[in-house]
Amino acid sequence: MKKLFSNFKGDLFGGITAGIVALPLALAFGVSSGLGPSAGLYGAIFISFFAALFGGTDTQISGPTAPMTAVSMIIIAGIIASNDGDVSKALPAILTVFLLAGLFQIALGVLGLGKYIRYIPYPVVSGFMTAIGVIILVTQILPAVGYYAKEDTQFVAQFKPQAEELILENILKDEAGQGILVLENFKETINRSEKTTQADILKESKTLAGKEASGVLGTIKVLPRALENINWLELILALGTIFIIYGFKKITTAVPSTLVALVVMTGIALGFGLNYRPIEEIPGGFPIPNLGIFTSFSLSSITPYIFTALTLSLLGAIDSLLTSVVADNMTKTKHKPNKELIGQGIGNSIAAIFGGIPGAGATIRTVVNINSGGKTKLSGMVAGVMLLVVLLGLGPIASKIPAAVLAGILITVGIGVMDYKGLKAIPFLPRDAKIGPFKISSEVIIMLVVMLLSTFWNLVYAVGIGLIIASLMFMKKIGDLTSERSEVKSLNEEAWEDEINFPQNLKEEVFIKHIKGPLFFGSTSNFQALSLQIPDTASTVIMRLGRMQYMDQSGLYAMEDMLQDLKTKNIDVLFVNLLEQPKYMMERIDIIPDFIPREHIFTSFDSCVRWVKENIKDEFKN
C-alpha cells in the first residue's frame, strides 16, 4: 500500500493524461465493434482499473486496442447475425464469449504460460498487425463518407426475397423443434406466415444488407454505391479530424492530437448547428452488470466460439506483454508476465460482466503515462476512475460526438497500427524458399499468408494457419541443418581419435557409424540409408551414440526399421555411449533387448573394442 502512494503526484498526472488519450479511442473502438460507444468506454474503465490493480506491470495502461477490437468485431457480427440481427438478444452470448476469454487469460497466468508468449514468430505478428490496420482503415471508409447500408432503400430491397425465405425457414425450424411440423398439413405454417408483417421482412432485409456490407470484402462490394451517395458533410468532418490529428502533432505533442480533433470537430458541428449523424447515445449513470450472461447462459450458443475466445485471450496476452516489454525498457524495471496475464484476465472478465468490449495493454497510453510521471499501479487505476468520471458527468455531451469524427480517428489508428518495419524488410530478407521457379523468403510467405487471410477471410484462423506454417518451416530448417551434420561414414573415410588403434585385421568385418545430433523426423531419411552403405564384408556394426542427445517417435521407428533390416542380413549391432532419453525410448517398444541385447550396449568405445577382439573373427586373412 505504501508503494502504491509513493509517487502520488506523478501517478495522478500520468493516469489523468493517459485517460484523456484513451477517451476518444475507447469511444471509437466501441462504435467500430458494433456494440456502441458505451461498450468501448465501459471496457476502458474496468480493464484499466483492474488490470492495473492485479497486473504485473506497474506502469501499464490497459483498455480496448485495435487488434482486440478487430477480433471482437467479427465475434459480435457473427453472434448478432445468428440472433436475427437483434443486438439485445445476442448481447448475453457476446459478453459470455468475452468473459470466457478473460477467464482463459487468468488460466494462462495461473498455469505459468506467460513466458512462452514471446515465442510466437514475428512474421505472424507482423502480418496480423498489418491486416488489423487494413481492416480498420477499409471498414471506416463507409461511415467516413456517411454511407450506411441498412439505410440504403434500394440496396436493402435486393434482400427482400432472401429475407422472406429466411423467415419461412425459421418458422419451419420452430415448428420442427416444437414437434408440430407435419408434411401432410402446412396449416400451422401458413397461419404463422400470415402473421409476418412487412416490418418484419424489412427488419430482416436490413440485417442481411448490413451483413453483406460488413468487413473488408463487404465494404469493397458496396463501395461503388457509397461513392454514388456520398454525404459531403460527413466526409468533411472525417477529413477535418484526420487533418487535425496529423497536423497538431507537428505543433506540439504535449496535448493528445486525437483529443484535440475530437473536441474541435465536435465543437464545430454543434456550434454551427450542422445536420450531422451523432454516435449512439451513451447511457448515464454507473454501469450496470448484465446478468443475462448468467440467467440466459446456453452452452450451445457459445460452443462454436470457444476456440475464438481462446484466440482472443492469446491475442490480448501478446498485446499486453509486448507493451510490458516497452514499459520495462522505458522504466528500467522488469514485469511479471504471469501476474500480468492474471490482471488482464480479471480486467476483461469484469468488463464483460458490465457490458464492455475486451482490451489489453495499450502501448501509446502506457508511454504517455510514463512520460507524464506515472510509476506505480495507481496511475492505471487513476486512468480508469478518470474515464468513469467522464462517463458520469459528460455522458450526454459525449453522445453528441459526430460518427464521422470517430471514423476519422479510426482511420488514423488503422494507418498507425500497420507494421511498416516488417513491410520495409521484405526485399532484404533471405530468399530461402522456392515456389515454382521463384525464390522467396519463408518469413515473407508467412507474413503475406497471415495478412491476406486475416484481411479477406478470418482473423482467428489466419493466425492458426500462420503458426502452423511457421512451425513446419522451422522444423524443416532444423531438420536440414541437423541432417547436414549427421554423417554416415565408414571407418576408412573418417575415424575419431580413439578409433586409430582399432584392429586393422577387423576393419572389413566391422563398420562404425557415428550419429551426430538428434535422431528425429528431419534426419530419418539419411539414417534409413545406413544399411545400404554397409560393406558386404561387414558382419558387425558399431553405433556410436554419445552425441545423439534426443530421439523422437519418427527417429525411434527409423531405428527399429534399420535394426530389423540388419537382423535379416545376420548383422550384429553394438551400441556405444547410449544416452538416457534414447535408451528410454528404445526400451518402451522393446528394441532393447529384442534387437539389441543388453550385453551389446557399452559405456565406452574401449570396452566395445575389447568385446570385438574377443568375439569377432578375421574372415578375410591374407
C-alpha positions as CSV (number, residue, x, y, z in Angstrom):
1,M,0.0,0.0,0.0
2,K,2.9,2.3,0.9
3,K,4.5,1.7,-2.6
4,L,1.1,2.4,-4.2
5,F,1.1,6.0,-3.0
6,S,4.9,6.6,-3.1
7,N,4.6,8.6,-6.3
8,F,1.1,10.1,-5.8
9,K,1.5,13.3,-7.8
10,G,3.3,11.7,-10.8
11,D,0.8,8.8,-10.9
12,L,-2.2,11.2,-10.6
13,F,-1.0,13.3,-13.5
14,G,0.1,10.3,-15.6
15,G,-3.2,8.5,-15.1
16,I,-5.3,11.6,-16.0
17,T,-3.2,12.2,-19.1
18,A,-3.5,8.6,-20.2
19,G,-7.2,8.6,-19.5
20,I,-7.6,11.7,-21.8
21,V,-5.7,9.9,-24.5
22,A,-7.9,6.8,-24.0
23,L,-11.2,8.6,-24.1
24,P,-11.6,9.2,-27.9
25,L,-10.1,5.8,-28.7
26,A,-12.4,4.0,-26.3
27,L,-15.5,5.6,-27.9
28,A,-14.2,4.9,-31.4
29,F,-13.4,1.3,-30.7
30,G,-16.8,0.8,-29.1
31,V,-18.5,2.1,-32.3
32,S,-16.3,0.0,-34.5
33,S,-17.0,-3.1,-32.5
34,G,-20.7,-2.9,-33.2
35,L,-21.8,-2.6,-29.6
36,G,-21.7,1.2,-29.5
37,P,-19.5,3.9,-27.8
38,S,-20.7,3.0,-24.3
39,A,-19.2,-0.6,-24.6
40,G,-15.8,0.9,-25.5
41,L,-16.0,3.3,-22.6
42,Y,-17.0,0.5,-20.1
43,G,-14.2,-1.7,-21.4
44,A,-11.7,1.1,-20.9
45,I,-12.9,1.9,-17.4
46,F,-12.9,-1.6,-15.9
47,I,-9.9,-3.1,-17.8
48,S,-7.7,-0.1,-17.0
49,F,-8.6,-0.2,-13.3
50,F,-8.5,-3.9,-12.5
51,A,-5.6,-4.8,-14.9
52,A,-3.5,-2.2,-13.1
53,L,-4.6,-3.4,-9.7
54,F,-3.9,-7.1,-10.2
55,G,-1.4,-6.9,-13.0
56,G,2.4,-7.4,-13.1
57,T,3.5,-4.2,-14.9
58,D,3.4,-1.2,-12.7
59,T,3.0,1.5,-15.4
60,Q,0.7,-0.4,-17.8
61,I,-2.4,1.4,-19.0
62,S,-4.9,-1.1,-20.5
63,G,-8.1,-0.8,-22.5
64,P,-9.6,-1.6,-25.9
65,T,-7.0,-1.8,-28.6
66,A,-7.1,-2.1,-32.4
67,P,-6.3,-5.8,-32.6
68,M,-8.7,-6.8,-29.8
69,T,-11.5,-4.7,-31.3
70,A,-10.9,-6.1,-34.8
71,V,-11.4,-9.7,-33.5
72,S,-14.2,-8.7,-31.2
73,M,-16.0,-7.1,-34.2
74,I,-16.0,-10.4,-36.0
75,I,-17.4,-12.3,-32.9
76,I,-20.1,-9.6,-32.4
77,A,-21.2,-9.6,-36.0
78,G,-21.4,-13.4,-36.1
79,I,-23.4,-13.8,-33.0
80,I,-25.8,-10.9,-33.9
81,A,-26.4,-12.5,-37.3
82,S,-27.3,-15.8,-35.7
83,N,-29.8,-13.9,-33.5
84,D,-31.9,-12.4,-36.3
85,G,-29.9,-9.1,-36.2
86,D,-31.2,-8.3,-32.7
87,V,-28.3,-6.9,-30.6
88,S,-30.1,-7.1,-27.3
89,K,-30.9,-10.7,-27.9
90,A,-27.3,-11.5,-28.9
91,L,-25.7,-9.5,-26.1
92,P,-25.6,-12.1,-23.4
93,A,-23.9,-14.6,-25.7
94,I,-21.4,-12.0,-26.9
95,L,-20.5,-11.0,-23.4
96,T,-20.2,-14.6,-22.3
97,V,-17.6,-15.2,-25.0
98,F,-15.7,-12.1,-23.8
99,L,-16.0,-13.3,-20.2
100,L,-14.6,-16.7,-21.3
101,A,-11.6,-15.0,-23.0
102,G,-10.9,-13.2,-19.7
103,L,-11.1,-16.5,-17.8
104,F,-8.7,-18.1,-20.3
105,Q,-6.2,-15.3,-19.7
106,I,-6.4,-15.9,-15.9
107,A,-5.8,-19.6,-16.6
108,L,-2.8,-18.8,-18.8
109,G,-1.3,-16.8,-16.0
110,V,-2.1,-19.4,-13.3
111,L,-0.5,-22.1,-15.4
112,G,2.6,-20.0,-15.8
113,L,2.4,-19.8,-19.6
114,G,3.1,-16.1,-19.9
115,K,6.8,-16.7,-20.6
116,Y,6.0,-18.7,-23.7
117,I,4.0,-16.0,-25.4
118,R,7.3,-14.4,-26.7
119,Y,8.0,-17.5,-28.9
120,I,5.2,-16.6,-31.4
121,P,7.1,-15.9,-34.6
122,Y,7.5,-12.2,-35.6
123,P,6.2,-12.8,-39.2
124,V,2.9,-14.0,-37.8
125,V,2.6,-10.9,-35.5
126,S,3.7,-8.6,-38.3
127,G,1.2,-10.0,-40.9
128,F,-1.6,-9.9,-38.3
129,M,-0.9,-6.3,-37.2
130,T,-0.8,-5.1,-40.8
131,A,-4.1,-6.9,-41.5
132,I,-5.7,-5.2,-38.5
133,G,-4.6,-1.8,-39.9
134,V,-6.1,-2.6,-43.3
135,I,-9.3,-3.9,-41.8
136,I,-9.9,-0.8,-39.7
137,L,-8.8,1.5,-42.5
138,V,-11.1,-0.1,-45.1
139,T,-14.1,-0.6,-42.9
140,Q,-14.2,3.0,-41.8
141,I,-14.5,4.3,-45.3
142,L,-18.2,3.8,-45.3
143,P,-19.0,5.8,-42.1
144,A,-16.4,8.4,-43.2
145,V,-18.5,9.1,-46.4
146,G,-21.8,8.8,-44.5
147,Y,-23.0,5.7,-46.1
148,Y,-24.9,3.1,-44.1
149,A,-26.1,0.0,-46.0
150,K,-29.1,-0.5,-43.7
151,E,-30.4,2.9,-44.7
152,D,-29.9,2.5,-48.5
153,T,-33.5,1.7,-49.5
154,Q,-32.6,0.3,-52.9
155,F,-29.8,-1.8,-51.6
156,V,-32.0,-3.2,-48.8
157,A,-34.8,-4.1,-51.2
158,Q,-32.5,-6.5,-53.0
159,F,-32.6,-8.7,-49.9
160,K,-36.4,-8.9,-49.6
161,P,-36.7,-12.4,-51.3
162,Q,-33.8,-13.8,-49.2
163,A,-35.4,-12.3,-46.0
164,E,-38.8,-13.9,-46.8
165,E,-37.0,-17.2,-47.4
166,L,-35.1,-16.9,-44.1
167,I,-38.3,-16.0,-42.1
168,L,-40.0,-19.1,-43.5
169,E,-37.0,-21.3,-42.7
170,N,-37.1,-20.0,-39.1
171,I,-40.8,-20.8,-38.9
172,L,-40.2,-24.3,-40.1
173,K,-37.3,-24.8,-37.6
174,D,-39.5,-23.6,-34.7
175,E,-42.3,-25.9,-35.7
176,A,-39.8,-28.8,-36.0
177,G,-38.4,-28.0,-32.6
178,Q,-41.9,-27.9,-31.1
179,G,-42.9,-31.2,-32.8
180,I,-45.8,-29.7,-34.7
181,L,-44.4,-29.7,-38.3
182,V,-46.4,-32.2,-40.4
183,L,-45.5,-32.6,-44.0
184,E,-49.1,-33.5,-45.0
185,N,-50.6,-30.4,-43.4
186,F,-48.9,-27.0,-43.5
187,K,-51.9,-25.2,-42.0
188,E,-49.9,-24.0,-38.9
189,T,-47.1,-22.9,-41.1
190,I,-49.5,-20.8,-43.2
191,N,-51.0,-19.3,-40.1
192,R,-47.6,-18.3,-38.8
193,S,-46.5,-17.0,-42.2
194,E,-49.6,-14.8,-42.4
195,K,-48.7,-13.1,-39.1
196,T,-45.4,-12.0,-40.6
197,T,-45.6,-8.2,-41.4
198,Q,-43.8,-6.1,-43.9
199,A,-42.0,-4.5,-41.0
200,D,-40.6,-8.0,-40.1
201,I,-39.5,-8.5,-43.6
202,L,-37.9,-5.1,-43.8
203,K,-36.0,-5.7,-40.5
204,E,-34.6,-9.0,-41.8
205,S,-33.7,-7.4,-45.1
206,K,-31.8,-4.6,-43.2
207,T,-29.9,-7.3,-41.2
208,L,-28.9,-9.1,-44.4
209,A,-27.9,-5.9,-46.0
210,G,-25.7,-4.9,-43.1
211,K,-24.1,-8.3,-43.1
212,E,-23.4,-8.1,-46.8
213,A,-21.7,-4.7,-46.4
214,S,-19.6,-5.8,-43.3
215,G,-15.9,-6.5,-43.3
216,V,-13.3,-5.7,-46.0
217,L,-15.0,-7.7,-48.7
218,G,-18.4,-6.3,-47.9
219,T,-17.0,-2.7,-48.0
220,I,-15.4,-3.3,-51.3
221,K,-18.7,-4.7,-52.7
222,V,-20.8,-1.7,-51.7
223,L,-18.1,1.0,-52.2
224,P,-19.4,2.0,-55.7
225,R,-22.9,2.6,-54.1
226,A,-21.2,4.5,-51.3
227,L,-19.3,6.8,-53.6
228,E,-22.5,7.5,-55.6
229,N,-24.2,8.5,-52.4
230,I,-21.5,10.5,-50.5
231,N,-22.7,12.7,-47.7
232,W,-20.3,15.6,-48.1
233,L,-20.8,16.9,-44.6
234,E,-19.8,13.6,-43.0
235,L,-16.8,13.4,-45.3
236,I,-15.6,16.9,-44.4
237,L,-16.0,16.1,-40.7
238,A,-13.9,12.9,-41.1
239,L,-11.2,14.6,-43.3
240,G,-11.1,17.5,-40.8
241,T,-10.5,15.1,-38.0
242,I,-7.7,13.3,-39.9
243,F,-6.1,16.7,-40.8
244,I,-6.0,17.9,-37.2
245,I,-4.7,14.6,-35.8
246,Y,-1.7,14.7,-38.1
247,G,-1.3,18.5,-38.2
248,F,-1.5,19.2,-34.5
249,K,1.3,16.7,-33.8
250,K,3.7,19.0,-35.7
251,I,2.8,21.9,-33.4
252,T,3.1,20.0,-30.1
253,T,2.8,16.5,-28.6
254,A,2.1,17.8,-25.1
255,V,-1.6,17.6,-25.8
256,P,-3.0,14.5,-27.5
257,S,-3.9,15.4,-31.1
258,T,-6.7,12.8,-31.1
259,L,-8.5,14.6,-28.3
260,V,-7.9,18.0,-29.9
261,A,-9.5,16.7,-33.1
262,L,-12.5,15.2,-31.2
263,V,-13.2,18.5,-29.3
264,V,-12.6,20.8,-32.2
265,M,-14.6,18.9,-34.8
266,T,-17.5,18.2,-32.4
267,G,-17.4,21.9,-31.3
268,I,-17.7,23.0,-35.0
269,A,-20.6,20.6,-35.7
270,L,-22.5,21.7,-32.6
271,G,-21.6,25.4,-32.9
272,F,-22.8,25.7,-36.5
273,G,-25.8,23.6,-35.9
274,L,-24.8,21.2,-38.6
275,N,-27.2,18.3,-39.6
276,Y,-24.7,15.6,-38.9
277,R,-25.1,12.0,-37.7
278,P,-24.2,11.6,-34.0
279,I,-23.0,8.4,-32.3
280,E,-25.3,6.2,-30.3
281,E,-26.5,7.7,-27.0
282,I,-24.3,6.9,-24.1
283,P,-26.4,5.8,-21.1
284,G,-25.9,8.0,-18.0
285,G,-25.2,6.7,-14.5
286,F,-22.9,3.9,-13.2
287,P,-22.6,0.9,-15.5
288,I,-25.0,-2.0,-14.5
289,P,-23.9,-5.7,-14.6
290,N,-25.5,-7.6,-17.5
291,L,-26.9,-10.5,-15.5
292,G,-28.2,-12.1,-18.8
293,I,-24.7,-13.6,-19.1
294,F,-25.7,-15.9,-16.3
295,T,-29.5,-16.1,-16.5
296,S,-29.6,-16.7,-20.3
297,F,-26.5,-18.9,-20.4
298,S,-26.6,-21.5,-23.1
299,L,-23.6,-23.8,-23.8
300,S,-24.8,-24.4,-27.4
301,S,-24.8,-20.7,-28.2
302,I,-21.1,-20.2,-27.2
303,T,-19.7,-23.6,-28.1
304,P,-18.8,-22.5,-31.7
305,Y,-16.9,-19.6,-30.2
306,I,-14.7,-21.3,-27.6
307,F,-11.7,-21.5,-29.9
308,T,-12.3,-17.9,-30.9
309,A,-12.4,-16.9,-27.2
310,L,-9.1,-18.7,-26.7
311,T,-7.6,-16.9,-29.6
312,L,-8.9,-13.6,-28.3
313,S,-7.3,-14.3,-24.9
314,L,-3.9,-15.2,-26.6
315,L,-4.1,-12.1,-28.7
316,G,-4.7,-10.0,-25.6
317,A,-1.8,-11.7,-23.9
318,I,0.6,-11.0,-26.7
319,D,-0.6,-7.4,-27.0
320,S,-0.2,-6.8,-23.2
321,L,3.1,-8.5,-22.8
322,L,4.6,-6.6,-25.8
323,T,3.6,-3.4,-24.2
324,S,5.0,-4.6,-20.9
325,V,8.4,-5.0,-22.6
326,V,8.2,-1.4,-23.9
327,A,7.4,-0.3,-20.3
328,D,10.3,-2.2,-18.9
329,N,12.7,-0.6,-21.4
330,M,11.5,2.9,-20.5
331,T,11.5,2.4,-16.7
332,K,14.4,0.0,-16.4
333,T,12.2,-2.4,-14.4
334,K,11.1,-6.0,-15.1
335,H,7.4,-7.0,-15.3
336,K,5.9,-10.3,-14.1
337,P,4.3,-11.9,-17.2
338,N,2.1,-14.4,-15.5
339,K,0.8,-11.9,-12.9
340,E,0.2,-9.5,-15.8
341,L,-2.0,-12.1,-17.6
342,I,-4.0,-12.7,-14.4
343,G,-4.6,-9.0,-14.1
344,Q,-5.6,-8.6,-17.7
345,G,-7.9,-11.6,-17.4
346,I,-9.6,-10.2,-14.3
347,G,-10.0,-6.8,-16.0
348,N,-11.5,-8.4,-19.2
349,S,-13.8,-10.6,-17.2
350,I,-15.2,-7.7,-15.1
351,A,-15.5,-5.5,-18.2
352,A,-17.5,-8.3,-19.9
353,I,-19.9,-8.6,-17.0
354,F,-20.6,-4.8,-17.2
355,G,-21.0,-4.9,-21.0
356,G,-17.6,-3.7,-22.1
357,I,-15.5,-4.9,-25.0
358,P,-12.3,-6.7,-24.3
359,G,-8.9,-5.0,-24.3
360,A,-5.2,-5.3,-23.5
361,G,-2.1,-3.3,-22.6
362,A,-2.1,-0.2,-24.8
363,T,1.4,0.9,-25.9
364,I,0.7,4.6,-26.7
365,R,-1.3,5.1,-23.5
366,T,1.4,3.4,-21.4
367,V,4.1,5.5,-23.0
368,V,2.1,8.7,-22.3
369,N,1.6,7.6,-18.7
370,I,5.3,7.0,-18.1
371,N,6.3,10.3,-19.8
372,S,3.8,12.1,-17.7
373,G,5.3,10.8,-14.4
374,G,3.4,7.5,-13.8
375,K,5.5,4.9,-11.9
376,T,3.1,2.7,-10.0
377,K,-0.1,0.7,-10.4
378,L,-2.0,3.8,-9.1
379,S,-1.6,5.5,-12.5
380,G,-3.6,2.8,-14.3
381,M,-6.3,2.9,-11.6
382,V,-6.5,6.7,-11.9
383,A,-7.0,6.4,-15.7
384,G,-9.9,4.1,-15.1
385,V,-11.5,6.4,-12.5
386,M,-11.0,9.4,-14.7
387,L,-12.9,7.7,-17.5
388,L,-15.7,6.8,-15.1
389,V,-16.0,10.4,-14.0
390,V,-16.2,11.4,-17.7
391,L,-19.0,8.8,-18.2
392,L,-21.0,10.0,-15.2
393,G,-20.5,13.7,-15.8
394,L,-20.2,14.1,-19.6
395,G,-22.2,11.2,-21.0
396,P,-25.0,13.3,-22.5
397,I,-22.4,15.7,-24.2
398,A,-20.3,12.8,-25.4
399,S,-23.4,11.4,-27.1
400,K,-23.4,14.4,-29.5
401,I,-20.0,13.5,-31.0
402,P,-20.3,13.1,-34.8
403,A,-19.9,9.5,-36.0
404,A,-17.7,10.7,-38.9
405,V,-15.3,12.2,-36.4
406,L,-14.8,8.8,-34.7
407,A,-14.4,7.2,-38.2
408,G,-11.6,9.7,-38.9
409,I,-9.9,8.8,-35.6
410,L,-10.1,5.1,-36.5
411,I,-8.7,5.7,-40.0
412,T,-5.6,7.2,-38.4
413,V,-5.5,4.3,-35.9
414,G,-5.6,1.8,-38.9
415,I,-2.7,3.7,-40.6
416,G,-0.7,3.7,-37.4
417,V,-1.1,0.1,-36.4
418,M,0.4,-1.4,-39.5
419,D,3.8,-2.9,-39.2
420,Y,5.8,-0.8,-41.6
421,K,9.1,-2.1,-40.2
422,G,8.1,-5.6,-41.3
423,L,6.9,-4.4,-44.7
424,K,10.1,-2.5,-45.4
425,A,12.2,-5.5,-44.6
426,I,10.5,-7.7,-47.2
427,P,13.0,-7.0,-50.1
428,F,16.0,-7.6,-47.8
429,L,15.0,-10.9,-46.1
430,P,17.0,-14.0,-47.3
431,R,15.2,-16.0,-50.1
432,D,15.3,-19.4,-48.5
433,A,12.2,-21.0,-50.0
434,K,11.1,-21.8,-53.5
435,I,7.6,-21.6,-55.1
436,G,7.8,-23.0,-58.6
437,P,10.6,-21.1,-60.4
438,F,10.6,-18.2,-57.9
439,K,12.7,-17.9,-54.8
440,I,11.2,-16.1,-51.9
441,S,11.8,-15.6,-48.1
442,S,9.9,-18.1,-46.0
443,E,9.2,-15.3,-43.5
444,V,7.7,-13.2,-46.2
445,I,5.4,-16.1,-47.2
446,I,4.2,-16.4,-43.6
447,M,3.7,-12.7,-43.3
448,L,1.7,-12.4,-46.5
449,V,-0.4,-15.5,-45.8
450,V,-1.4,-14.2,-42.4
451,M,-2.0,-10.7,-43.7
452,L,-4.2,-11.8,-46.7
453,L,-6.1,-14.5,-44.8
454,S,-6.7,-12.1,-41.9
455,T,-7.9,-9.3,-44.2
456,F,-10.1,-11.2,-46.6
457,W,-11.2,-14.3,-44.6
458,N,-10.9,-14.9,-40.9
459,L,-8.5,-13.3,-38.3
460,V,-8.6,-16.2,-35.9
461,Y,-8.0,-19.0,-38.5
462,A,-5.3,-16.9,-40.2
463,V,-3.2,-16.7,-37.0
464,G,-3.6,-20.5,-36.5
465,I,-2.6,-21.2,-40.1
466,G,0.3,-18.8,-39.9
467,L,1.6,-20.6,-36.7
468,I,1.3,-24.0,-38.4
469,I,3.2,-22.8,-41.5
470,A,5.9,-21.1,-39.4
471,S,6.3,-24.3,-37.2
472,L,6.6,-26.5,-40.3
473,M,9.1,-24.2,-41.9
474,F,11.1,-24.0,-38.7
475,M,11.1,-27.8,-38.3
476,K,12.3,-28.2,-41.9
477,K,15.1,-25.8,-41.4
478,I,16.3,-27.5,-38.2
479,G,15.9,-30.9,-40.0
480,D,18.0,-29.8,-42.9
481,L,20.7,-28.4,-40.6
482,T,20.8,-31.5,-38.5
483,S,20.9,-33.9,-41.4
484,E,23.8,-31.9,-42.9
485,R,25.8,-32.5,-39.7
486,S,24.6,-36.1,-39.2
487,E,27.0,-38.2,-41.3
488,V,27.1,-41.9,-42.3
489,K,30.7,-42.8,-43.0
490,S,32.8,-45.9,-42.8
491,L,36.0,-46.2,-40.7
492,N,38.2,-45.9,-43.7
493,E,36.7,-42.5,-44.6
494,E,36.9,-40.8,-41.2
495,A,38.0,-42.1,-37.9
496,W,37.6,-40.4,-34.5
497,E,40.8,-40.1,-32.4
498,D,40.2,-43.1,-30.2
499,E,39.5,-45.3,-33.3
500,I,43.0,-45.0,-34.8
501,N,44.2,-48.1,-33.0
502,F,41.2,-50.2,-34.0
503,P,42.5,-53.7,-35.1
504,Q,43.4,-53.4,-38.8
505,N,42.5,-57.1,-39.5
506,L,38.9,-56.5,-38.4
507,K,38.1,-53.4,-40.5
508,E,36.4,-55.4,-43.2
509,E,34.2,-57.2,-40.7
510,V,33.3,-54.2,-38.6
511,F,31.5,-51.0,-39.8
512,I,31.5,-48.0,-37.4
513,K,28.6,-45.5,-37.6
514,H,28.7,-42.1,-35.9
515,I,25.4,-40.4,-35.1
516,K,25.9,-36.7,-34.5
517,G,22.9,-34.8,-33.2
518,P,19.3,-35.8,-32.5
519,L,17.6,-38.5,-34.5
520,F,14.2,-37.1,-35.3
521,F,11.8,-36.7,-38.2
522,G,14.1,-34.2,-40.0
523,S,17.1,-36.6,-40.1
524,T,15.5,-40.0,-40.5
525,S,15.8,-40.2,-44.3
526,N,19.6,-40.2,-44.2
527,F,19.6,-42.6,-41.3
528,Q,17.4,-45.1,-43.1
529,A,20.0,-45.3,-45.9
530,L,22.6,-46.7,-43.4
531,S,22.0,-50.4,-44.3
532,L,22.8,-49.6,-48.0
533,Q,26.2,-48.2,-47.1
534,I,27.4,-51.1,-45.0
535,P,30.1,-53.1,-46.9
536,D,29.1,-56.6,-47.9
537,T,32.1,-57.9,-45.9
538,A,30.8,-56.5,-42.6
539,S,29.2,-58.8,-40.0
540,T,29.0,-56.2,-37.2
541,V,28.0,-52.6,-36.9
542,I,29.2,-50.4,-34.1
543,M,26.9,-47.4,-33.5
544,R,28.5,-44.6,-31.5
545,L,25.6,-42.7,-29.9
546,G,27.3,-40.4,-27.4
547,R,26.3,-37.4,-29.4
548,M,22.7,-38.4,-30.1
549,Q,21.1,-36.5,-27.2
550,Y,17.5,-36.9,-28.3
551,M,15.2,-39.3,-30.3
552,D,11.6,-38.6,-31.2
553,Q,9.0,-41.2,-32.3
554,S,9.9,-40.8,-36.0
555,G,13.6,-41.5,-35.2
556,L,12.6,-44.4,-32.9
557,Y,10.7,-46.2,-35.7
558,A,13.5,-45.4,-38.2
559,M,15.9,-47.1,-35.8
560,E,13.6,-50.1,-35.4
561,D,13.3,-50.5,-39.2
562,M,17.1,-50.3,-39.7
563,L,17.8,-52.8,-37.0
564,Q,15.1,-55.2,-38.4
565,D,16.8,-54.9,-41.8
566,L,20.2,-55.6,-40.4
567,K,18.9,-58.6,-38.4
568,T,17.6,-60.2,-41.6
569,K,21.1,-59.8,-43.0
570,N,22.5,-61.5,-39.9
571,I,24.5,-58.4,-39.0
572,D,25.0,-57.7,-35.3
573,V,24.7,-54.2,-33.9
574,L,26.7,-52.8,-30.9
575,F,25.7,-49.6,-29.1
576,V,28.3,-47.4,-27.5
577,N,27.6,-44.5,-25.1
578,L,23.8,-44.8,-25.4
579,L,22.3,-41.8,-23.5
580,E,19.3,-41.9,-21.2
581,Q,16.5,-40.4,-23.3
582,P,17.1,-42.5,-26.5
583,K,17.6,-45.6,-24.2
584,Y,14.3,-45.0,-22.5
585,M,12.5,-44.6,-25.9
586,M,14.0,-47.9,-27.2
587,E,13.1,-49.8,-24.1
588,R,9.5,-48.7,-24.4
589,I,9.0,-50.7,-27.7
590,D,11.5,-53.4,-26.8
591,I,14.2,-52.6,-29.3
592,I,16.2,-53.2,-26.1
593,P,16.5,-56.2,-25.6
594,D,14.8,-57.8,-28.6
595,F,17.1,-56.3,-31.2
596,I,20.0,-55.1,-29.0
597,P,20.8,-57.4,-26.1
598,R,22.0,-55.5,-23.0
599,E,25.4,-57.2,-23.3
600,H,25.7,-55.4,-26.7
601,I,25.4,-52.0,-25.0
602,F,28.8,-50.5,-23.9
603,T,29.6,-47.5,-21.9
604,S,32.9,-46.8,-23.7
605,F,34.5,-47.4,-27.0
606,D,37.4,-49.2,-25.4
607,S,35.1,-51.8,-23.7
608,C,33.4,-52.3,-27.1
609,V,36.8,-52.9,-28.8
610,R,37.7,-55.5,-26.2
611,W,34.4,-57.3,-26.9
612,V,35.1,-57.1,-30.7
613,K,38.6,-58.6,-30.3
614,E,37.2,-61.5,-28.2
615,N,34.1,-62.3,-30.4
616,I,34.8,-61.2,-34.0
617,K,37.0,-63.4,-36.2
618,D,39.0,-62.2,-39.1
619,E,37.2,-63.8,-42.0
620,F,39.5,-62.3,-44.7
621,K,43.1,-63.3,-43.6
622,N,45.7,-62.6,-46.3
